[in-house]
Structures are given as structure tokens and as C-alpha cells.
Amino acid sequence: MASIYKDHRYEWSKAKSLMPVQAQCERGLQGALVPDSRGEADHIAVVYDKGDTPPEITIKQVSGSVHQVFADGIAVAIVARAFGDAPSASDVLLVERGVNG
């Protein structure tokens, strides 16, 4: 299996919410949307602090095609798909981030 870091289809530079300007030193679990350059489907990433245990990802159906993504029981994203399968925990990318300070 190829490492996600070598898979250039993930547009990390365009990821939403990975490091908001107003929270340069933010700690804790955080959800992010990572665009897919192939246009197949964007991806959800969960960012956690370096040294912490990777969070357990769970998915709960809210209604119809709307699902909520949880990391260690904390809601980090809501997904609404017009088509395709419901997201699964294995679809969520886990990203360990360095923490300043």
C-alpha cells in the first residue's frame, strides 16, 4: 500500500481547517477537509497532537446520506454525500501534527 504522503492526489496545501490563522498553537483533535486532485471525492482528515495515541474514529448516521464523524467521541465533521457509499472509519485520514510550545 502506498503511503498517503507519496500520493500526490491529496492536495494538502488546500486542506481546510488544518491550521487556522487565528489558532497557530491550537492543540487537540481537529477535523479537516482534504481536496482530491482527481476529483473523485474529497477526504476527511482528523489531526491529532504528536505523541498522542491516534484517535478512534466512529461514524454515526444522522439522517439519510448525512453522517457525523467522531474522533474519540468528539464530533469533528459532518458528511453529506449525494451519491456513493456511506463513509467508514477507514476512509478517514489520520494526521499527526507537531505542536509548538
DATA-V519740 format. One record per residue. N is the residue number from 1. SS is DSSP state (A for helix, B for strand, O for the rest). D_LAST is the distance of its C-alpha to the last C-alpha in whole Angstrom. Layout:
# DATA-V519740
<<N | SS | D_LAST> <N | SS | D_LAST>>
This chain:
# DATA-V519740
<<1 | O | 34> <2 | O | 33> <3 | O | 29> <4 | O | 27> <5 | O | 25> <6 | O | 29> <7 | O | 30> <8 | O | 30> <9 | O | 32> <10 | B | 28> <11 | O | 27> <12 | A | 24> <13 | A | 23> <14 | A | 25> <15 | O | 23> <16 | B | 23> <17 | O | 20> <18 | O | 18> <19 | O | 15> <20 | O | 17> <21 | A | 16> <22 | A | 16> <23 | A | 13> <24 | O | 11> <25 | O | 8> <26 | O | 10> <27 | O | 10> <28 | O | 14> <29 | O | 17> <30 | B | 18> <31 | B | 21> <32 | B | 22> <33 | B | 26> <34 | B | 26> <35 | O | 29> <36 | B | 32> <37 | O | 34> <38 | O | 37> <39 | O | 37> <40 | O | 38> <41 | O | 35> <42 | O | 32> <43 | B | 29> <44 | B | 27> <45 | B | 23> <46 | B | 21> <47 | B | 17> <48 | B | 15> <49 | B | 12> <50 | O | 12> <51 | O | 14> <52 | O | 15> <53 | O | 19> <54 | O | 20> <55 | O | 22> <56 | O | 26> <57 | B | 27> <58 | B | 30> <59 | B | 32> <60 | B | 35> <61 | B | 37> <62 | B | 38> <63 | B | 41> <64 | O | 43> <65 | O | 41> <66 | B | 37> <67 | B | 35> <68 | B | 32> <69 | B | 29> <70 | B | 27> <71 | B | 24> <72 | O | 24> <73 | O | 26> <74 | B | 24> <75 | B | 26> <76 | B | 24> <77 | B | 27> <78 | B | 31> <79 | B | 33> <80 | B | 36> <81 | O | 38> <82 | O | 42> <83 | O | 43> <84 | O | 42> <85 | O | 41> <86 | O | 38> <87 | O | 35> <88 | O | 34> <89 | A | 31> <90 | A | 31> <91 | A | 31> <92 | O | 28> <93 | B | 25> <94 | B | 22> <95 | B | 19> <96 | B | 16> <97 | B | 13> <98 | O | 10> <99 | O | 7> <100 | O | 4> <101 | O | 0>>
